[in-house]
Amino acid sequence: MDFIELLRQGLMKLNDNSDLGNRSTYVGSSDVAGCPRKAVLSKTEPPDHELATLIRFSRGHLAEQLILSAIKDTSYKWEYQKEVSHRERPFKAHIDFVFNGKSVLMVLEVKTVSAIPKTPYESWIQQIHFQMGLLQEKNPGKQIRGCVLAIDLNAGEIALFNGFEYNSMLYEGLLQKASHIWQCVLDTKVKSQTQTSPLCAWCQHRPECPAYDNSMVIPELPIEDELTQYLGLKATKKNSETELAKLTNFLRFAIANANPDGMAIKVGPNVVRTNERNWIVVE
Ligand code: SF4
């Protein structure tokens, strides 16, 4: 028995999840959240995923199971993998969770990450706005809100990005993107737009992608996990640097205001001063 192949076949079945139907027959919310070219090719030339890719996909299912276990006995009214379709076009969303309040419907999208980002990724925001738009069309009398729950399964860390609301302008833009994707699926002569992002590193359609110069021969290494961690840490570092710059300016301003002659203040047991290079020093 080739156990690895058995595992790969099993995970392929799990990821082909029949609840989502045949994804080549509609444009889904994850399609509009990313690169149009990738979305089109995933429907017209579905890739054969490697085991590592299938395991990464499966992390999403695991995270959803955690949420299901946590909320199954609560008194909230909720639905899992709620399907919502556009009234005319083949556009659909399978929303991870919808919580049903008296006058509000709350969308919850679950994302697994290697490091919790400071702010939600643009693709998450686009995905949840498309979901909220479809839901609003079906429920004109209700207020539609949304949030994204990011889970780092390794570190056991979570972050809830809350406060999204249905926005007709954003939804309209995403409908146009969905129309472009569908037009390219129907007519392979129509050139699909590309949208580069860090996710290009894992895109199976990169070899021929016009967004990159693929004429160079580049050696390939199987170090996807390390690259994922690197990109996650880089995003966290960028956010940390922005926060650090803000706080540094805040402290400089506080010192200059409170003690312009001595250029030092006490914060609890610490003396905080600016040195001759205008750096913050904590003693
Ligand atoms: S490599 Fe990037 S830009 Fe090109 S198709 Fe893939 S996701 Fe799109």
py3Dmol code that shows the C-alpha trace and the ligand (Angstrom):
import py3Dmol

protein = """\
ATOM      1  CA  MET A   1       0.000   0.000   0.000  1.00  0.00           C
ATOM      2  CA  ASP A   2       1.341   3.426  -0.937  1.00  0.00           C
ATOM      3  CA  PHE A   3       0.130   5.306   2.129  1.00  0.00           C
ATOM      4  CA  ILE A   4       1.284   8.705   0.841  1.00  0.00           C
ATOM      5  CA  GLU A   5      -0.719   8.256  -2.356  1.00  0.00           C
ATOM      6  CA  LEU A   6      -3.701   7.066  -0.284  1.00  0.00           C
ATOM      7  CA  LEU A   7      -3.416  10.244   1.764  1.00  0.00           C
ATOM      8  CA  ARG A   8      -3.144  12.399  -1.344  1.00  0.00           C
ATOM      9  CA  GLN A   9      -6.261  10.823  -2.887  1.00  0.00           C
ATOM     10  CA  GLY A  10      -8.188  11.263   0.377  1.00  0.00           C
ATOM     11  CA  LEU A  11      -7.209  14.902   0.699  1.00  0.00           C
ATOM     12  CA  MET A  12      -8.096  15.503  -2.946  1.00  0.00           C
ATOM     13  CA  LYS A  13     -11.596  14.210  -2.211  1.00  0.00           C
ATOM     14  CA  LEU A  14     -11.815  16.406   0.889  1.00  0.00           C
ATOM     15  CA  ASN A  15     -10.790  19.474  -1.078  1.00  0.00           C
ATOM     16  CA  ASP A  16     -13.089  18.688  -3.987  1.00  0.00           C
ATOM     17  CA  ASN A  17     -15.808  19.015  -1.336  1.00  0.00           C
ATOM     18  CA  SER A  18     -19.044  18.164  -3.112  1.00  0.00           C
ATOM     19  CA  ASP A  19     -20.863  20.889  -1.114  1.00  0.00           C
ATOM     20  CA  LEU A  20     -19.098  23.426  -3.284  1.00  0.00           C
ATOM     21  CA  GLY A  21     -20.255  21.712  -6.481  1.00  0.00           C
ATOM     22  CA  ASN A  22     -18.336  21.902  -9.721  1.00  0.00           C
ATOM     23  CA  ARG A  23     -16.313  25.087  -9.346  1.00  0.00           C
ATOM     24  CA  SER A  24     -15.806  25.396 -13.073  1.00  0.00           C
ATOM     25  CA  THR A  25     -19.510  26.203 -13.514  1.00  0.00           C
ATOM     26  CA  TYR A  26     -19.564  29.409 -11.487  1.00  0.00           C
ATOM     27  CA  VAL A  27     -17.426  32.246 -10.161  1.00  0.00           C
ATOM     28  CA  GLY A  28     -16.982  31.945  -6.398  1.00  0.00           C
ATOM     29  CA  SER A  29     -16.045  34.455  -3.739  1.00  0.00           C
ATOM     30  CA  SER A  30     -12.490  33.077  -3.523  1.00  0.00           C
ATOM     31  CA  ASP A  31     -12.164  33.612  -7.301  1.00  0.00           C
ATOM     32  CA  VAL A  32     -12.982  37.322  -7.086  1.00  0.00           C
ATOM     33  CA  ALA A  33     -10.662  37.689  -4.087  1.00  0.00           C
ATOM     34  CA  GLY A  34      -7.540  36.882  -6.068  1.00  0.00           C
ATOM     35  CA  CYS A  35      -5.916  36.976  -9.465  1.00  0.00           C
ATOM     36  CA  PRO A  36      -8.426  36.724 -12.369  1.00  0.00           C
ATOM     37  CA  ARG A  37      -5.971  34.737 -14.550  1.00  0.00           C
ATOM     38  CA  LYS A  38      -5.460  32.173 -11.806  1.00  0.00           C
ATOM     39  CA  ALA A  39      -9.229  31.897 -11.252  1.00  0.00           C
ATOM     40  CA  VAL A  40      -9.866  31.367 -14.975  1.00  0.00           C
ATOM     41  CA  LEU A  41      -7.129  28.745 -15.383  1.00  0.00           C
ATOM     42  CA  SER A  42      -8.227  26.887 -12.242  1.00  0.00           C
ATOM     43  CA  LYS A  43     -11.535  26.326 -14.059  1.00  0.00           C
ATOM     44  CA  THR A  44     -10.364  25.736 -17.613  1.00  0.00           C
ATOM     45  CA  GLU A  45      -7.171  23.810 -16.741  1.00  0.00           C
ATOM     46  CA  PRO A  46      -7.633  22.495 -13.175  1.00  0.00           C
ATOM     47  CA  PRO A  47      -4.196  21.733 -11.716  1.00  0.00           C
ATOM     48  CA  ASP A  48      -3.215  18.418 -10.147  1.00  0.00           C
ATOM     49  CA  HIS A  49      -2.302  19.476  -6.605  1.00  0.00           C
ATOM     50  CA  GLU A  50       0.720  18.092  -4.793  1.00  0.00           C
ATOM     51  CA  LEU A  51       0.368  16.629  -1.287  1.00  0.00           C
ATOM     52  CA  ALA A  52       1.902  19.722   0.364  1.00  0.00           C
ATOM     53  CA  THR A  53      -0.659  21.981  -1.341  1.00  0.00           C
ATOM     54  CA  LEU A  54      -3.521  19.671  -0.347  1.00  0.00           C
ATOM     55  CA  ILE A  55      -2.356  19.692   3.289  1.00  0.00           C
ATOM     56  CA  ARG A  56      -2.251  23.496   3.253  1.00  0.00           C
ATOM     57  CA  PHE A  57      -5.823  23.574   1.847  1.00  0.00           C
ATOM     58  CA  SER A  58      -6.953  21.114   4.541  1.00  0.00           C
ATOM     59  CA  ARG A  59      -5.872  23.444   7.335  1.00  0.00           C
ATOM     60  CA  GLY A  60      -8.902  25.575   6.445  1.00  0.00           C
ATOM     61  CA  HIS A  61     -11.254  22.614   6.968  1.00  0.00           C
ATOM     62  CA  LEU A  62      -9.603  21.840  10.320  1.00  0.00           C
ATOM     63  CA  ALA A  63     -10.066  25.414  11.512  1.00  0.00           C
ATOM     64  CA  GLU A  64     -13.740  25.358  10.473  1.00  0.00           C
ATOM     65  CA  GLN A  65     -14.215  22.133  12.472  1.00  0.00           C
ATOM     66  CA  LEU A  66     -12.820  23.902  15.547  1.00  0.00           C
ATOM     67  CA  ILE A  67     -15.354  26.689  15.173  1.00  0.00           C
ATOM     68  CA  LEU A  68     -18.164  24.188  14.571  1.00  0.00           C
ATOM     69  CA  SER A  69     -17.265  22.332  17.781  1.00  0.00           C
ATOM     70  CA  ALA A  70     -17.127  25.590  19.712  1.00  0.00           C
ATOM     71  CA  ILE A  71     -20.502  26.957  18.599  1.00  0.00           C
ATOM     72  CA  LYS A  72     -22.595  23.818  18.163  1.00  0.00           C
ATOM     73  CA  ASP A  73     -24.236  24.052  21.595  1.00  0.00           C
ATOM     74  CA  THR A  74     -24.760  27.811  21.690  1.00  0.00           C
ATOM     75  CA  SER A  75     -28.165  29.436  21.394  1.00  0.00           C
ATOM     76  CA  TYR A  76     -27.137  31.486  18.347  1.00  0.00           C
ATOM     77  CA  LYS A  77     -28.828  30.762  15.050  1.00  0.00           C
ATOM     78  CA  TRP A  78     -26.148  30.014  12.507  1.00  0.00           C
ATOM     79  CA  GLU A  79     -25.570  28.220   9.242  1.00  0.00           C
ATOM     80  CA  TYR A  80     -22.384  26.548   8.032  1.00  0.00           C
ATOM     81  CA  GLN A  81     -21.200  26.742   4.411  1.00  0.00           C
ATOM     82  CA  LYS A  82     -24.237  28.766   3.447  1.00  0.00           C
ATOM     83  CA  GLU A  83     -24.633  28.914  -0.310  1.00  0.00           C
ATOM     84  CA  VAL A  84     -25.758  32.243  -1.766  1.00  0.00           C
ATOM     85  CA  SER A  85     -26.155  32.795  -5.509  1.00  0.00           C
ATOM     86  CA  HIS A  86     -26.483  35.892  -7.679  1.00  0.00           C
ATOM     87  CA  ARG A  87     -30.002  36.416  -9.029  1.00  0.00           C
ATOM     88  CA  GLU A  88     -28.956  36.213 -12.714  1.00  0.00           C
ATOM     89  CA  ARG A  89     -25.290  35.471 -13.169  1.00  0.00           C
ATOM     90  CA  PRO A  90     -23.375  32.263 -12.285  1.00  0.00           C
ATOM     91  CA  PHE A  91     -21.792  33.895  -9.232  1.00  0.00           C
ATOM     92  CA  LYS A  92     -21.898  32.108  -5.889  1.00  0.00           C
ATOM     93  CA  ALA A  93     -20.464  32.150  -2.395  1.00  0.00           C
ATOM     94  CA  HIS A  94     -20.239  29.371   0.149  1.00  0.00           C
ATOM     95  CA  ILE A  95     -19.980  31.395   3.320  1.00  0.00           C
ATOM     96  CA  ASP A  96     -18.145  29.642   6.166  1.00  0.00           C
ATOM     97  CA  PHE A  97     -20.638  30.814   8.797  1.00  0.00           C
ATOM     98  CA  VAL A  98     -23.679  33.118   8.784  1.00  0.00           C
ATOM     99  CA  PHE A  99     -25.088  34.175  12.168  1.00  0.00           C
ATOM    100  CA  ASN A 100     -28.726  35.133  11.969  1.00  0.00           C
ATOM    101  CA  GLY A 101     -29.876  37.959  14.232  1.00  0.00           C
ATOM    102  CA  LYS A 102     -33.246  39.720  14.292  1.00  0.00           C
ATOM    103  CA  SER A 103     -32.223  42.474  11.927  1.00  0.00           C
ATOM    104  CA  VAL A 104     -28.605  41.607  11.181  1.00  0.00           C
ATOM    105  CA  LEU A 105     -26.893  38.823   9.277  1.00  0.00           C
ATOM    106  CA  MET A 106     -23.255  38.390  10.281  1.00  0.00           C
ATOM    107  CA  VAL A 107     -20.819  36.705   7.890  1.00  0.00           C
ATOM    108  CA  LEU A 108     -17.835  34.931   9.444  1.00  0.00           C
ATOM    109  CA  GLU A 109     -14.965  33.921   7.167  1.00  0.00           C
ATOM    110  CA  VAL A 110     -12.302  31.666   8.684  1.00  0.00           C
ATOM    111  CA  LYS A 111      -8.670  31.888   7.518  1.00  0.00           C
ATOM    112  CA  THR A 112      -5.666  29.857   8.601  1.00  0.00           C
ATOM    113  CA  VAL A 113      -2.326  31.669   8.644  1.00  0.00           C
ATOM    114  CA  SER A 114       1.315  31.014   9.502  1.00  0.00           C
ATOM    115  CA  ALA A 115       1.529  34.332  11.363  1.00  0.00           C
ATOM    116  CA  ILE A 116      -1.321  36.604  12.396  1.00  0.00           C
ATOM    117  CA  PRO A 117      -1.212  39.770  10.283  1.00  0.00           C
ATOM    118  CA  LYS A 118      -1.762  43.162  11.890  1.00  0.00           C
ATOM    119  CA  THR A 119      -4.436  44.029   9.362  1.00  0.00           C
ATOM    120  CA  PRO A 120      -6.571  41.765   7.155  1.00  0.00           C
ATOM    121  CA  TYR A 121      -5.192  40.969   3.708  1.00  0.00           C
ATOM    122  CA  GLU A 122      -6.776  42.697   0.724  1.00  0.00           C
ATOM    123  CA  SER A 123      -7.926  39.334  -0.692  1.00  0.00           C
ATOM    124  CA  TRP A 124      -9.826  38.573   2.538  1.00  0.00           C
ATOM    125  CA  ILE A 125     -11.563  41.942   2.347  1.00  0.00           C
ATOM    126  CA  GLN A 126     -12.581  41.407  -1.279  1.00  0.00           C
ATOM    127  CA  GLN A 127     -13.877  37.922  -0.510  1.00  0.00           C
ATOM    128  CA  ILE A 128     -16.021  39.017   2.410  1.00  0.00           C
ATOM    129  CA  HIS A 129     -17.429  41.995   0.501  1.00  0.00           C
ATOM    130  CA  PHE A 130     -18.511  39.715  -2.339  1.00  0.00           C
ATOM    131  CA  GLN A 131     -20.168  37.384   0.171  1.00  0.00           C
ATOM    132  CA  MET A 132     -21.914  40.286   1.901  1.00  0.00           C
ATOM    133  CA  GLY A 133     -23.088  41.676  -1.458  1.00  0.00           C
ATOM    134  CA  LEU A 134     -24.691  38.389  -2.513  1.00  0.00           C
ATOM    135  CA  LEU A 135     -26.269  38.012   0.920  1.00  0.00           C
ATOM    136  CA  GLN A 136     -27.630  41.580   0.844  1.00  0.00           C
ATOM    137  CA  GLU A 137     -29.338  40.942  -2.509  1.00  0.00           C
ATOM    138  CA  LYS A 138     -31.110  37.930  -1.034  1.00  0.00           C
ATOM    139  CA  ASN A 139     -31.969  39.739   2.211  1.00  0.00           C
ATOM    140  CA  PRO A 140     -32.774  43.368   1.337  1.00  0.00           C
ATOM    141  CA  GLY A 141     -34.498  43.960   4.680  1.00  0.00           C
ATOM    142  CA  LYS A 142     -31.513  42.977   6.798  1.00  0.00           C
ATOM    143  CA  GLN A 143     -28.309  44.685   7.707  1.00  0.00           C
ATOM    144  CA  ILE A 144     -25.319  42.673   6.503  1.00  0.00           C
ATOM    145  CA  ARG A 145     -22.090  42.703   8.460  1.00  0.00           C
ATOM    146  CA  GLY A 146     -18.946  40.645   8.308  1.00  0.00           C
ATOM    147  CA  CYS A 147     -15.766  39.625  10.083  1.00  0.00           C
ATOM    148  CA  VAL A 148     -12.693  37.510   9.369  1.00  0.00           C
ATOM    149  CA  LEU A 149     -11.271  35.151  11.967  1.00  0.00           C
ATOM    150  CA  ALA A 150      -7.569  34.452  11.393  1.00  0.00           C
ATOM    151  CA  ILE A 151      -6.214  31.344  13.127  1.00  0.00           C
ATOM    152  CA  ASP A 152      -2.590  30.320  13.493  1.00  0.00           C
ATOM    153  CA  LEU A 153      -3.039  26.611  14.247  1.00  0.00           C
ATOM    154  CA  ASN A 154       0.636  26.088  15.132  1.00  0.00           C
ATOM    155  CA  ALA A 155       0.944  28.954  17.585  1.00  0.00           C
ATOM    156  CA  GLY A 156      -2.640  28.693  18.855  1.00  0.00           C
ATOM    157  CA  GLU A 157      -3.194  32.382  18.152  1.00  0.00           C
ATOM    158  CA  ILE A 158      -6.288  34.020  16.738  1.00  0.00           C
ATOM    159  CA  ALA A 159      -7.373  37.491  15.660  1.00  0.00           C
ATOM    160  CA  LEU A 160     -10.849  38.705  14.782  1.00  0.00           C
ATOM    161  CA  PHE A 161     -11.016  41.443  12.143  1.00  0.00           C
ATOM    162  CA  ASN A 162     -14.418  42.916  12.648  1.00  0.00           C
ATOM    163  CA  GLY A 163     -16.542  45.804  11.413  1.00  0.00           C
ATOM    164  CA  PHE A 164     -17.084  45.037   7.716  1.00  0.00           C
ATOM    165  CA  GLU A 165     -20.406  46.156   6.294  1.00  0.00           C
ATOM    166  CA  TYR A 166     -22.117  45.741   2.938  1.00  0.00           C
ATOM    167  CA  ASN A 167     -20.829  48.393   0.552  1.00  0.00           C
ATOM    168  CA  SER A 168     -22.635  48.762  -2.788  1.00  0.00           C
ATOM    169  CA  MET A 169     -19.663  50.394  -4.543  1.00  0.00           C
ATOM    170  CA  LEU A 170     -17.215  47.677  -3.528  1.00  0.00           C
ATOM    171  CA  TYR A 171     -19.748  45.005  -4.435  1.00  0.00           C
ATOM    172  CA  GLU A 172     -20.318  46.544  -7.861  1.00  0.00           C
ATOM    173  CA  GLY A 173     -16.563  46.515  -8.539  1.00  0.00           C
ATOM    174  CA  LEU A 174     -16.351  42.860  -7.502  1.00  0.00           C
ATOM    175  CA  LEU A 175     -19.305  41.977  -9.759  1.00  0.00           C
ATOM    176  CA  GLN A 176     -17.374  43.495 -12.664  1.00  0.00           C
ATOM    177  CA  LYS A 177     -14.339  41.397 -11.736  1.00  0.00           C
ATOM    178  CA  ALA A 178     -16.541  38.281 -11.574  1.00  0.00           C
ATOM    179  CA  SER A 179     -17.995  39.135 -15.017  1.00  0.00           C
ATOM    180  CA  HIS A 180     -14.488  39.441 -16.461  1.00  0.00           C
ATOM    181  CA  ILE A 181     -13.519  36.037 -15.016  1.00  0.00           C
ATOM    182  CA  TRP A 182     -16.652  34.418 -16.395  1.00  0.00           C
ATOM    183  CA  GLN A 183     -16.177  36.005 -19.825  1.00  0.00           C
ATOM    184  CA  CYS A 184     -12.643  34.537 -19.950  1.00  0.00           C
ATOM    185  CA  VAL A 185     -13.929  31.103 -18.900  1.00  0.00           C
ATOM    186  CA  LEU A 186     -16.513  31.116 -21.697  1.00  0.00           C
ATOM    187  CA  ASP A 187     -14.208  32.509 -24.350  1.00  0.00           C
ATOM    188  CA  THR A 188     -10.586  31.415 -24.041  1.00  0.00           C
ATOM    189  CA  LYS A 189      -9.596  34.045 -26.624  1.00  0.00           C
ATOM    190  CA  VAL A 190     -10.332  36.810 -24.111  1.00  0.00           C
ATOM    191  CA  LYS A 191      -7.115  37.611 -22.257  1.00  0.00           C
ATOM    192  CA  SER A 192      -7.543  37.434 -18.497  1.00  0.00           C
ATOM    193  CA  GLN A 193      -6.091  40.150 -16.288  1.00  0.00           C
ATOM    194  CA  THR A 194      -3.257  39.288 -13.925  1.00  0.00           C
ATOM    195  CA  GLN A 195      -3.021  40.435 -10.314  1.00  0.00           C
ATOM    196  CA  THR A 196       0.363  39.800  -8.734  1.00  0.00           C
ATOM    197  CA  SER A 197       0.661  39.195  -4.996  1.00  0.00           C
ATOM    198  CA  PRO A 198       2.830  37.144  -2.593  1.00  0.00           C
ATOM    199  CA  LEU A 199       0.509  34.223  -3.460  1.00  0.00           C
ATOM    200  CA  CYS A 200       2.134  34.065  -6.915  1.00  0.00           C
ATOM    201  CA  ALA A 201       4.887  32.092  -5.143  1.00  0.00           C
ATOM    202  CA  TRP A 202       2.484  29.127  -4.948  1.00  0.00           C
ATOM    203  CA  CYS A 203       0.632  29.660  -8.215  1.00  0.00           C
ATOM    204  CA  GLN A 204       0.752  26.641 -10.483  1.00  0.00           C
ATOM    205  CA  HIS A 205       0.130  28.882 -13.482  1.00  0.00           C
ATOM    206  CA  ARG A 206       3.185  31.028 -12.933  1.00  0.00           C
ATOM    207  CA  PRO A 207       5.434  29.362 -15.585  1.00  0.00           C
ATOM    208  CA  GLU A 208       3.484  30.953 -18.468  1.00  0.00           C
ATOM    209  CA  CYS A 209       2.268  34.007 -16.594  1.00  0.00           C
ATOM    210  CA  PRO A 210       2.650  37.219 -18.617  1.00  0.00           C
ATOM    211  CA  ALA A 211       3.088  39.183 -15.371  1.00  0.00           C
ATOM    212  CA  TYR A 212       6.560  37.629 -14.994  1.00  0.00           C
ATOM    213  CA  ASP A 213       9.631  37.193 -17.127  1.00  0.00           C
ATOM    214  CA  ASN A 214       9.718  33.412 -17.334  1.00  0.00           C
ATOM    215  CA  SER A 215      12.510  33.200 -19.886  1.00  0.00           C
ATOM    216  CA  MET A 216      15.152  32.760 -17.161  1.00  0.00           C
ATOM    217  CA  VAL A 217      15.833  29.212 -15.966  1.00  0.00           C
ATOM    218  CA  ILE A 218      15.516  29.236 -12.168  1.00  0.00           C
ATOM    219  CA  PRO A 219      16.246  26.187 -10.002  1.00  0.00           C
ATOM    220  CA  GLU A 220      13.303  24.951  -7.910  1.00  0.00           C
ATOM    221  CA  LEU A 221      13.452  23.965  -4.237  1.00  0.00           C
ATOM    222  CA  PRO A 222      10.703  22.272  -2.156  1.00  0.00           C
ATOM    223  CA  ILE A 223      10.790  24.802   0.705  1.00  0.00           C
ATOM    224  CA  GLU A 224       7.216  26.138   0.550  1.00  0.00           C
ATOM    225  CA  ASP A 225       6.698  26.020   4.341  1.00  0.00           C
ATOM    226  CA  GLU A 226       9.805  28.072   5.044  1.00  0.00           C
ATOM    227  CA  LEU A 227       8.759  30.588   2.381  1.00  0.00           C
ATOM    228  CA  THR A 228       5.262  30.800   3.911  1.00  0.00           C
ATOM    229  CA  GLN A 229       6.800  31.523   7.327  1.00  0.00           C
ATOM    230  CA  TYR A 230       9.147  34.086   5.809  1.00  0.00           C
ATOM    231  CA  LEU A 231       6.317  35.962   4.066  1.00  0.00           C
ATOM    232  CA  GLY A 232       4.190  35.873   7.238  1.00  0.00           C
ATOM    233  CA  LEU A 233       7.043  37.192   9.397  1.00  0.00           C
ATOM    234  CA  LYS A 234       7.873  39.835   6.809  1.00  0.00           C
ATOM    235  CA  ALA A 235       4.270  41.081   6.885  1.00  0.00           C
ATOM    236  CA  THR A 236       4.334  41.095  10.710  1.00  0.00           C
ATOM    237  CA  LYS A 237       7.709  42.906  10.709  1.00  0.00           C
ATOM    238  CA  LYS A 238       6.411  45.565   8.321  1.00  0.00           C
ATOM    239  CA  ASN A 239       3.419  46.186  10.596  1.00  0.00           C
ATOM    240  CA  SER A 240       5.672  46.225  13.671  1.00  0.00           C
ATOM    241  CA  GLU A 241       8.007  48.760  12.066  1.00  0.00           C
ATOM    242  CA  THR A 242       5.090  51.081  11.298  1.00  0.00           C
ATOM    243  CA  GLU A 243       3.826  50.763  14.890  1.00  0.00           C
ATOM    244  CA  LEU A 244       7.343  51.307  16.258  1.00  0.00           C
ATOM    245  CA  ALA A 245       7.788  54.473  14.177  1.00  0.00           C
ATOM    246  CA  LYS A 246       4.445  55.802  15.461  1.00  0.00           C
ATOM    247  CA  LEU A 247       5.333  55.120  19.106  1.00  0.00           C
ATOM    248  CA  THR A 248       8.840  56.554  18.688  1.00  0.00           C
ATOM    249  CA  ASN A 249       7.347  59.805  17.393  1.00  0.00           C
ATOM    250  CA  PHE A 250       4.831  59.788  20.207  1.00  0.00           C
ATOM    251  CA  LEU A 251       7.592  59.408  22.844  1.00  0.00           C
ATOM    252  CA  ARG A 252       9.761  62.116  21.210  1.00  0.00           C
ATOM    253  CA  PHE A 253       6.806  64.461  21.217  1.00  0.00           C
ATOM    254  CA  ALA A 254       5.973  63.645  24.863  1.00  0.00           C
ATOM    255  CA  ILE A 255       9.603  64.208  25.974  1.00  0.00           C
ATOM    256  CA  ALA A 256       9.951  67.454  23.989  1.00  0.00           C
ATOM    257  CA  ASN A 257       6.706  68.781  25.494  1.00  0.00           C
ATOM    258  CA  ALA A 258       7.218  67.696  29.099  1.00  0.00           C
ATOM    259  CA  ASN A 259      10.928  68.413  29.443  1.00  0.00           C
ATOM    260  CA  PRO A 260      12.316  70.425  26.527  1.00  0.00           C
ATOM    261  CA  ASP A 261      15.501  71.348  28.456  1.00  0.00           C
ATOM    262  CA  GLY A 262      16.370  67.966  29.981  1.00  0.00           C
ATOM    263  CA  MET A 263      14.944  65.822  27.136  1.00  0.00           C
ATOM    264  CA  ALA A 264      14.038  63.028  29.580  1.00  0.00           C
ATOM    265  CA  ILE A 265      10.896  61.807  31.299  1.00  0.00           C
ATOM    266  CA  LYS A 266      10.104  59.161  33.898  1.00  0.00           C
ATOM    267  CA  VAL A 267       7.660  56.411  32.964  1.00  0.00           C
ATOM    268  CA  GLY A 268       7.102  54.204  35.991  1.00  0.00           C
ATOM    269  CA  PRO A 269      10.569  53.124  37.142  1.00  0.00           C
ATOM    270  CA  ASN A 270      12.139  53.904  33.751  1.00  0.00           C
ATOM    271  CA  VAL A 271      13.858  57.043  32.531  1.00  0.00           C
ATOM    272  CA  VAL A 272      13.116  57.610  28.862  1.00  0.00           C
ATOM    273  CA  ARG A 273      15.282  60.121  27.004  1.00  0.00           C
ATOM    274  CA  THR A 274      16.264  61.123  23.526  1.00  0.00           C
ATOM    275  CA  ASN A 275      19.983  60.992  22.788  1.00  0.00           C
ATOM    276  CA  GLU A 276      22.077  63.228  20.557  1.00  0.00           C
ATOM    277  CA  ARG A 277      20.948  61.271  17.488  1.00  0.00           C
ATOM    278  CA  ASN A 278      17.315  61.801  18.512  1.00  0.00           C
ATOM    279  CA  TRP A 279      16.862  58.086  19.242  1.00  0.00           C
ATOM    280  CA  ILE A 280      14.762  56.920  22.189  1.00  0.00           C
ATOM    281  CA  VAL A 281      16.789  55.425  25.043  1.00  0.00           C
ATOM    282  CA  VAL A 282      15.125  53.636  27.973  1.00  0.00           C
ATOM    283  CA  GLU A 283      17.229  53.370  31.151  1.00  0.00           C
TER     284      GLU A 283
END
"""
ligand_1 = """\
8
SF4
S 1.547 33.948 -11.085
Fe 0.398 35.514 -9.975
S -0.271 36.935 -11.551
Fe 0.327 35.055 -12.604
S -1.525 33.865 -12.787
Fe -0.542 33.203 -10.926
S -1.475 34.483 -9.330
Fe -1.904 35.453 -11.287
"""
view = py3Dmol.view(width=600, height=400)
view.addModel(protein, "pdb")
view.setStyle({"model": 0}, {"cartoon": {"style": "trace"}})
view.addModel(ligand_1, "xyz")
view.setStyle({"model": 1}, {"stick": {}})
view.zoomTo()
view.show()
